[in-house]
Amino acid sequence: MEDYYFLYDILAYINSFFLIIYSIISIVVFKKSKKKIFKIIALYLMFSFFFDFLINILFFTLKVEIIRDTLFLDILYRLGELLIVGYLINNYWLKSKIVWFLIVLSSLYLLYDLLTYREKGLLNYVAYAQITANLLLIVLIVTNLLKQLKDSKSFSVTNQMVCMVFLAYFSIHLVYTVVQNFIINQSFTNKSFVIFYSSYAILHILYYFSLSFILFKHLKKHN
């Protein structure tokens, strides 16, 4: 894998570098903006930076345990992501008690996955909980978009942009989550393994850039 790993390594460092910049923008937005929607997006980006920072620390200090520990952090991150994005969608747009119930159930499923995946062994791990969380967020986003299209009131272009960014990311990420199970449980060449995770890194670079761009435009308009 050493022959190809540098590709993923470069992309991962690029993503980490930009997350630092996005976190600085997020801190400014969190302090200056009066709109809670943008504050939550800013919190989400800072949350993402925090977990990226933790994974980088683990990579340099616990290389022997890197796969297991990063999987633990990955599940924990998906739990936080579900709560933050789910709260944003339901609290400001859908406003449904049923949705809160579904978010809680999916969160408990992720928490169960977090506490039990090591007992099954890494090679037997299947990301059912992560897939469920992804599907739930996709359904919520699509429901919100349909709701806004049917609403007689004029909708916010910014809100639509946020929803489209979320929809694109979680839809593509769902595919990656499913494919990841085959990579963990099957024998893949080093080149295929690195190409897969390199494209995964590119997805996150584009995703975080899109969210930070929305924040930057809001901050510029606010000033």
Phi and psi restraints in degrees (value plus and minus 20) as a CYANA .aco file:
   2 GLU   PHI     -79.8   -39.8
   2 GLU   PSI     -47.6    -7.6
   3 ASP   PHI     -87.7   -47.7
   3 ASP   PSI     -45.2    -5.2
   4 TYR   PHI    -139.1   -99.1
   4 TYR   PSI     -34.1     5.9
   5 TYR   PHI     -81.5   -41.5
   5 TYR   PSI     -47.5    -7.5
   6 PHE   PHI     -80.4   -40.4
   6 PHE   PSI     -46.9    -6.9
   7 LEU   PHI     -83.5   -43.5
   7 LEU   PSI     -69.2   -29.2
   8 TYR   PHI     -86.5   -46.5
   8 TYR   PSI     -58.5   -18.5
   9 ASP   PHI     -79.0   -39.0
   9 ASP   PSI     -65.8   -25.8
  10 ILE   PHI     -82.9   -42.9
  10 ILE   PSI     -66.3   -26.3
  11 LEU   PHI     -84.7   -44.7
  11 LEU   PSI     -58.0   -18.0
  12 ALA   PHI     -85.4   -45.4
  12 ALA   PSI     -60.0   -20.0
  13 TYR   PHI     -88.0   -48.0
  13 TYR   PSI     -57.2   -17.2
  14 ILE   PHI     -81.7   -41.7
  14 ILE   PSI     -65.2   -25.2
  15 ASN   PHI     -81.6   -41.6
  15 ASN   PSI     -63.6   -23.6
  16 SER   PHI     -84.1   -44.1
  16 SER   PSI     -61.2   -21.2
  17 PHE   PHI     -82.4   -42.4
  17 PHE   PSI     -67.0   -27.0
  18 PHE   PHI     -87.6   -47.6
  18 PHE   PSI     -52.0   -12.0
  19 LEU   PHI     -83.2   -43.2
  19 LEU   PSI     -52.7   -12.7
  20 ILE   PHI     -82.6   -42.6
  20 ILE   PSI     -66.4   -26.4
  21 ILE   PHI     -83.0   -43.0
  21 ILE   PSI     -64.0   -24.0
  22 TYR   PHI     -83.8   -43.8
  22 TYR   PSI     -53.5   -13.5
  23 SER   PHI     -87.5   -47.5
  23 SER   PSI     -57.3   -17.3
  24 ILE   PHI     -84.5   -44.5
  24 ILE   PSI     -64.9   -24.9
  25 ILE   PHI     -79.9   -39.9
  25 ILE   PSI     -61.6   -21.6
  26 SER   PHI     -83.9   -43.9
  26 SER   PSI     -59.5   -19.5
  27 ILE   PHI     -82.9   -42.9
  27 ILE   PSI     -62.0   -22.0
  28 VAL   PHI     -83.9   -43.9
  28 VAL   PSI     -64.7   -24.7
  29 VAL   PHI     -83.1   -43.1
  29 VAL   PSI     -61.7   -21.7
  30 PHE   PHI     -82.4   -42.4
  30 PHE   PSI     -53.4   -13.4
  31 LYS   PHI    -102.9   -62.9
  31 LYS   PSI     -57.7   -17.7
  32 LYS   PHI    -116.2   -76.2
  32 LYS   PSI     -52.9   -12.9
  33 SER   PHI     -94.6   -54.6
  33 SER   PSI     122.7   162.7
  34 LYS   PHI    -118.1   -78.1
  34 LYS   PSI     -28.4    11.6
  35 LYS   PHI    -111.5   -71.5
  35 LYS   PSI     100.7   140.7
  36 LYS   PHI     -86.9   -46.9
  36 LYS   PSI     -47.6    -7.6
  37 ILE   PHI     -80.0   -40.0
  37 ILE   PSI     -65.4   -25.4
  38 PHE   PHI     -90.8   -50.8
  38 PHE   PSI     -51.1   -11.1
  39 LYS   PHI     -85.7   -45.7
  39 LYS   PSI     -57.0   -17.0
  40 ILE   PHI     -89.4   -49.4
  40 ILE   PSI     -60.0   -20.0
  41 ILE   PHI     -82.4   -42.4
  41 ILE   PSI     -61.4   -21.4
  42 ALA   PHI     -82.0   -42.0
  42 ALA   PSI     -62.4   -22.4
  43 LEU   PHI     -81.8   -41.8
  43 LEU   PSI     -59.7   -19.7
  44 TYR   PHI     -81.9   -41.9
  44 TYR   PSI     -63.6   -23.6
  45 LEU   PHI     -87.4   -47.4
  45 LEU   PSI     -58.6   -18.6
  46 MET   PHI     -87.1   -47.1
  46 MET   PSI     -57.8   -17.8
  47 PHE   PHI     -81.4   -41.4
  47 PHE   PSI     -62.3   -22.3
  48 SER   PHI     -85.8   -45.8
  48 SER   PSI     -61.2   -21.2
  49 PHE   PHI     -81.9   -41.9
  49 PHE   PSI     -61.8   -21.8
  50 PHE   PHI     -79.6   -39.6
  50 PHE   PSI     -64.2   -24.2
  51 PHE   PHI     -92.4   -52.4
  51 PHE   PSI     -55.3   -15.3
  52 ASP   PHI     -83.1   -43.1
  52 ASP   PSI     -59.3   -19.3
  53 PHE   PHI     -83.6   -43.6
  53 PHE   PSI     -62.7   -22.7
  54 LEU   PHI     -82.9   -42.9
  54 LEU   PSI     -62.9   -22.9
  55 ILE   PHI     -83.9   -43.9
  55 ILE   PSI     -59.5   -19.5
  56 ASN   PHI     -83.8   -43.8
  56 ASN   PSI     -58.0   -18.0
  57 ILE   PHI     -83.9   -43.9
  57 ILE   PSI     -64.9   -24.9
  58 LEU   PHI     -82.5   -42.5
  58 LEU   PSI     -56.8   -16.8
  59 PHE   PHI     -81.6   -41.6
  59 PHE   PSI     -56.6   -16.6
  60 PHE   PHI    -108.9   -68.9
  60 PHE   PSI     -38.1     1.9
  61 THR   PHI    -131.4   -91.4
  61 THR   PSI     -44.3    -4.3
  62 LEU   PHI    -154.2  -114.2
  62 LEU   PSI      37.0    77.0
  63 LYS   PHI     -82.4   -42.4
  63 LYS   PSI     -50.3   -10.3
  64 VAL   PHI     -87.0   -47.0
  64 VAL   PSI     -55.2   -15.2
  65 GLU   PHI    -119.6   -79.6
  65 GLU   PSI      -6.7    33.3
  66 ILE   PHI     -80.6   -40.6
  66 ILE   PSI     -61.8   -21.8
  67 ILE   PHI     -86.0   -46.0
  67 ILE   PSI     -66.3   -26.3
  68 ARG   PHI     -86.3   -46.3
  68 ARG   PSI     -66.9   -26.9
  69 ASP   PHI     -89.1   -49.1
  69 ASP   PSI     -58.0   -18.0
  70 THR   PHI     -90.3   -50.3
  70 THR   PSI     -49.1    -9.1
  71 LEU   PHI     -87.0   -47.0
  71 LEU   PSI     -59.8   -19.8
  72 PHE   PHI     -79.7   -39.7
  72 PHE   PSI     -66.6   -26.6
  73 LEU   PHI     -87.8   -47.8
  73 LEU   PSI     -53.5   -13.5
  74 ASP   PHI     -84.2   -44.2
  74 ASP   PSI     -64.7   -24.7
  75 ILE   PHI     -85.4   -45.4
  75 ILE   PSI     -61.4   -21.4
  76 LEU   PHI     -83.3   -43.3
  76 LEU   PSI     -59.3   -19.3
  77 TYR   PHI     -84.5   -44.5
  77 TYR   PSI     -62.6   -22.6
  78 ARG   PHI     -83.9   -43.9
  78 ARG   PSI     -52.6   -12.6
  79 LEU   PHI     -85.0   -45.0
  79 LEU   PSI     -68.9   -28.9
  80 GLY   PHI     -83.9   -43.9
  80 GLY   PSI     -59.3   -19.3
  81 GLU   PHI     -81.8   -41.8
  81 GLU   PSI     -64.3   -24.3
  82 LEU   PHI     -79.4   -39.4
  82 LEU   PSI     -64.0   -24.0
  83 LEU   PHI     -87.3   -47.3
  83 LEU   PSI     -62.3   -22.3
  84 ILE   PHI     -90.6   -50.6
  84 ILE   PSI     -72.8   -32.8
  85 VAL   PHI     -88.9   -48.9
  85 VAL   PSI     -60.2   -20.2
  86 GLY   PHI     -81.9   -41.9
  86 GLY   PSI     -61.0   -21.0
  87 TYR   PHI     -83.0   -43.0
  87 TYR   PSI     -63.4   -23.4
  88 LEU   PHI     -79.6   -39.6
  88 LEU   PSI     -68.8   -28.8
  89 ILE   PHI     -86.4   -46.4
  89 ILE   PSI     -65.1   -25.1
  90 ASN   PHI    -102.0   -62.0
  90 ASN   PSI     -58.1   -18.1
  91 ASN   PHI     -89.6   -49.6
  91 ASN   PSI     -54.0   -14.0
  92 TYR   PHI    -125.8   -85.8
  92 TYR   PSI     -37.8     2.2
  93 TRP   PHI    -143.8  -103.8
  93 TRP   PSI     -79.6   -39.6
  94 LEU   PHI     -97.8   -57.8
  94 LEU   PSI     -66.6   -26.6
  95 LYS   PHI      34.7    74.7
  95 LYS   PSI      38.1    78.1
  96 SER   PHI    -143.7  -103.7
  96 SER   PSI     113.9   153.9
  97 LYS   PHI     -88.6   -48.6
  97 LYS   PSI     -52.2   -12.2
  98 ILE   PHI     -83.5   -43.5
  98 ILE   PSI     -59.2   -19.2
  99 VAL   PHI     -84.9   -44.9
  99 VAL   PSI     -60.8   -20.8
 100 TRP   PHI     -78.0   -38.0
 100 TRP   PSI     -61.8   -21.8
 101 PHE   PHI     -81.7   -41.7
 101 PHE   PSI     -63.7   -23.7
 102 LEU   PHI     -86.8   -46.8
 102 LEU   PSI     -58.4   -18.4
 103 ILE   PHI     -84.3   -44.3
 103 ILE   PSI     -62.3   -22.3
 104 VAL   PHI     -83.4   -43.4
 104 VAL   PSI     -64.6   -24.6
 105 LEU   PHI     -81.0   -41.0
 105 LEU   PSI     -65.6   -25.6
 106 SER   PHI     -85.5   -45.5
 106 SER   PSI     -55.7   -15.7
 107 SER   PHI     -85.4   -45.4
 107 SER   PSI     -61.1   -21.1
 108 LEU   PHI     -85.0   -45.0
 108 LEU   PSI     -56.0   -16.0
 109 TYR   PHI     -85.0   -45.0
 109 TYR   PSI     -63.2   -23.2
 110 LEU   PHI     -84.6   -44.6
 110 LEU   PSI     -59.4   -19.4
 111 LEU   PHI     -84.6   -44.6
 111 LEU   PSI     -60.9   -20.9
 112 TYR   PHI     -81.6   -41.6
 112 TYR   PSI     -63.4   -23.4
 113 ASP   PHI     -81.1   -41.1
 113 ASP   PSI     -60.2   -20.2
 114 LEU   PHI     -83.0   -43.0
 114 LEU   PSI     -57.7   -17.7
 115 LEU   PHI    -106.6   -66.6
 115 LEU   PSI     -35.4     4.6
 116 THR   PHI    -139.1   -99.1
 116 THR   PSI     -30.7     9.3
 117 TYR   PHI     -84.0   -44.0
 117 TYR   PSI     -49.2    -9.2
 118 ARG   PHI     -92.0   -52.0
 118 ARG   PSI     -47.6    -7.6
 119 GLU   PHI     -86.8   -46.8
 119 GLU   PSI     -54.2   -14.2
 120 LYS   PHI     -99.1   -59.1
 120 LYS   PSI     -42.1    -2.1
 121 GLY   PHI      72.4   112.4
 121 GLY   PSI     125.3   165.3
 122 LEU   PHI     -80.8   -40.8
 122 LEU   PSI     -60.8   -20.8
 123 LEU   PHI     -88.3   -48.3
 123 LEU   PSI     -38.5     1.5
 124 ASN   PHI    -122.2   -82.2
 124 ASN   PSI     -14.9    25.1
 125 TYR   PHI     -94.3   -54.3
 125 TYR   PSI     113.0   153.0
 126 VAL   PHI    -148.3  -108.3
 126 VAL   PSI     108.4   148.4
 127 ALA   PHI    -103.4   -63.4
 127 ALA   PSI      35.3    75.3
 128 TYR   PHI     -82.2   -42.2
 128 TYR   PSI     -60.5   -20.5
 129 ALA   PHI     -86.4   -46.4
 129 ALA   PSI     -61.7   -21.7
 130 GLN   PHI     -86.4   -46.4
 130 GLN   PSI     -59.2   -19.2
 131 ILE   PHI     -84.1   -44.1
 131 ILE   PSI     -60.9   -20.9
 132 THR   PHI     -82.6   -42.6
 132 THR   PSI     -64.2   -24.2
 133 ALA   PHI     -82.8   -42.8
 133 ALA   PSI     -61.9   -21.9
 134 ASN   PHI     -81.5   -41.5
 134 ASN   PSI     -66.7   -26.7
 135 LEU   PHI     -81.8   -41.8
 135 LEU   PSI     -61.6   -21.6
 136 LEU   PHI     -81.9   -41.9
 136 LEU   PSI     -65.3   -25.3
 137 LEU   PHI     -85.1   -45.1
 137 LEU   PSI     -58.2   -18.2
 138 ILE   PHI     -82.6   -42.6
 138 ILE   PSI     -65.1   -25.1
 139 VAL   PHI     -82.3   -42.3
 139 VAL   PSI     -62.3   -22.3
 140 LEU   PHI     -84.3   -44.3
 140 LEU   PSI     -61.9   -21.9
 141 ILE   PHI     -85.8   -45.8
 141 ILE   PSI     -65.7   -25.7
 142 VAL   PHI     -82.8   -42.8
 142 VAL   PSI     -61.4   -21.4
 143 THR   PHI     -80.3   -40.3
 143 THR   PSI     -61.7   -21.7
 144 ASN   PHI     -85.5   -45.5
 144 ASN   PSI     -61.7   -21.7
 145 LEU   PHI     -83.1   -43.1
 145 LEU   PSI     -62.7   -22.7
 146 LEU   PHI     -85.8   -45.8
 146 LEU   PSI     -58.2   -18.2
 147 LYS   PHI     -82.9   -42.9
 147 LYS   PSI     -63.1   -23.1
 148 GLN   PHI     -89.1   -49.1
 148 GLN   PSI     -53.6   -13.6
 149 LEU   PHI     -87.4   -47.4
 149 LEU   PSI     -54.4   -14.4
 150 LYS   PHI    -103.2   -63.2
 150 LYS   PSI     -38.3     1.7
 151 ASP   PHI     -91.2   -51.2
 151 ASP   PSI     117.3   157.3
 152 SER   PHI     -93.8   -53.8
 152 SER   PSI     -40.5    -0.5
 153 LYS   PHI     -94.9   -54.9
 153 LYS   PSI     130.5   170.5
 154 SER   PHI     -89.3   -49.3
 154 SER   PSI     117.0   157.0
 155 PHE   PHI    -119.1   -79.1
 155 PHE   PSI     137.5   177.5
 156 SER   PHI     -98.7   -58.7
 156 SER   PSI     107.6   147.6
 157 VAL   PHI     -83.1   -43.1
 157 VAL   PSI     -57.7   -17.7
 158 THR   PHI     -82.4   -42.4
 158 THR   PSI     -63.4   -23.4
 159 ASN   PHI     -82.3   -42.3
 159 ASN   PSI     -58.4   -18.4
 160 GLN   PHI     -85.0   -45.0
 160 GLN   PSI     -60.2   -20.2
 161 MET   PHI     -82.9   -42.9
 161 MET   PSI     -63.8   -23.8
 162 VAL   PHI     -80.3   -40.3
 162 VAL   PSI     -65.5   -25.5
 163 CYS   PHI     -83.3   -43.3
 163 CYS   PSI     -60.8   -20.8
 164 MET   PHI     -87.9   -47.9
 164 MET   PSI     -56.9   -16.9
 165 VAL   PHI     -84.6   -44.6
 165 VAL   PSI     -65.7   -25.7
 166 PHE   PHI     -80.2   -40.2
 166 PHE   PSI     -65.7   -25.7
 167 LEU   PHI     -82.6   -42.6
 167 LEU   PSI     -65.0   -25.0
 168 ALA   PHI     -82.7   -42.7
 168 ALA   PSI     -64.9   -24.9
 169 TYR   PHI     -86.4   -46.4
 169 TYR   PSI     -72.3   -32.3
 170 PHE   PHI     -88.7   -48.7
 170 PHE   PSI     -48.6    -8.6
 171 SER   PHI     -88.0   -48.0
 171 SER   PSI     -66.5   -26.5
 172 ILE   PHI     -88.9   -48.9
 172 ILE   PSI     -59.3   -19.3
 173 HIS   PHI     -84.0   -44.0
 173 HIS   PSI     -51.3   -11.3
 174 LEU   PHI     -80.2   -40.2
 174 LEU   PSI     -61.6   -21.6
 175 VAL   PHI     -83.7   -43.7
 175 VAL   PSI     -63.7   -23.7
 176 TYR   PHI     -82.5   -42.5
 176 TYR   PSI     -59.6   -19.6
 177 THR   PHI     -83.3   -43.3
 177 THR   PSI     -60.8   -20.8
 178 VAL   PHI     -87.2   -47.2
 178 VAL   PSI     -66.9   -26.9
 179 VAL   PHI     -84.5   -44.5
 179 VAL   PSI     -53.4   -13.4
 180 GLN   PHI     -78.4   -38.4
 180 GLN   PSI     -54.4   -14.4
 181 ASN   PHI     -82.9   -42.9
 181 ASN   PSI     -57.4   -17.4
 182 PHE   PHI     -89.8   -49.8
 182 PHE   PSI     -55.3   -15.3
 183 ILE   PHI     -87.4   -47.4
 183 ILE   PSI     -59.5   -19.5
 184 ILE   PHI     -88.9   -48.9
 184 ILE   PSI     -59.5   -19.5
 185 ASN   PHI    -115.9   -75.9
 185 ASN   PSI     -28.0    12.0
 186 GLN   PHI    -142.5  -102.5
 186 GLN   PSI     149.1   189.1
 187 SER   PHI    -112.7   -72.7
 187 SER   PSI      94.5   134.5
 188 PHE   PHI    -134.9   -94.9
 188 PHE   PSI     131.9   171.9
 189 THR   PHI     -89.0   -49.0
 189 THR   PSI     136.3   176.3
 190 ASN   PHI     -78.8   -38.8
 190 ASN   PSI     -58.4   -18.4
 191 LYS   PHI     -84.5   -44.5
 191 LYS   PSI     -64.7   -24.7
 192 SER   PHI     -84.1   -44.1
 192 SER   PSI     -60.1   -20.1
 193 PHE   PHI     -81.1   -41.1
 193 PHE   PSI     -67.2   -27.2
 194 VAL   PHI     -91.1   -51.1
 194 VAL   PSI     -58.9   -18.9
 195 ILE   PHI     -81.0   -41.0
 195 ILE   PSI     -61.6   -21.6
 196 PHE   PHI     -80.7   -40.7
 196 PHE   PSI     -70.7   -30.7
 197 TYR   PHI     -94.7   -54.7
 197 TYR   PSI     -44.1    -4.1
 198 SER   PHI     -88.0   -48.0
 198 SER   PSI     -63.5   -23.5
 199 SER   PHI     -86.2   -46.2
 199 SER   PSI     -52.4   -12.4
 200 TYR   PHI     -84.5   -44.5
 200 TYR   PSI     -59.8   -19.8
 201 ALA   PHI     -86.6   -46.6
 201 ALA   PSI     -59.9   -19.9
 202 ILE   PHI     -82.1   -42.1
 202 ILE   PSI     -60.4   -20.4
 203 LEU   PHI     -76.2   -36.2
 203 LEU   PSI     -65.8   -25.8
 204 HIS   PHI     -90.7   -50.7
 204 HIS   PSI     -55.0   -15.0
 205 ILE   PHI     -79.8   -39.8
 205 ILE   PSI     -66.5   -26.5
 206 LEU   PHI     -87.4   -47.4
 206 LEU   PSI     -59.1   -19.1
 207 TYR   PHI     -85.3   -45.3
 207 TYR   PSI     -71.3   -31.3
 208 TYR   PHI     -86.1   -46.1
 208 TYR   PSI     -55.0   -15.0
 209 PHE   PHI     -82.1   -42.1
 209 PHE   PSI     -63.0   -23.0
 210 SER   PHI     -82.0   -42.0
 210 SER   PSI     -64.1   -24.1
 211 LEU   PHI     -87.2   -47.2
 211 LEU   PSI     -62.0   -22.0
 212 SER   PHI     -87.9   -47.9
 212 SER   PSI     -52.8   -12.8
 213 PHE   PHI     -84.3   -44.3
 213 PHE   PSI     -60.6   -20.6
 214 ILE   PHI     -82.4   -42.4
 214 ILE   PSI     -62.1   -22.1
 215 LEU   PHI     -85.0   -45.0
 215 LEU   PSI     -61.7   -21.7
 216 PHE   PHI     -83.7   -43.7
 216 PHE   PSI     -62.7   -22.7
 217 LYS   PHI     -83.2   -43.2
 217 LYS   PSI     -59.8   -19.8
 218 HIS   PHI     -85.3   -45.3
 218 HIS   PSI     -62.8   -22.8
 219 LEU   PHI     -85.1   -45.1
 219 LEU   PSI     -60.6   -20.6
 220 LYS   PHI     -84.4   -44.4
 220 LYS   PSI     -61.2   -21.2
 221 LYS   PHI     -87.7   -47.7
 221 LYS   PSI     -57.9   -17.9
 222 HIS   PHI     -85.2   -45.2
 222 HIS   PSI     -59.0   -19.0
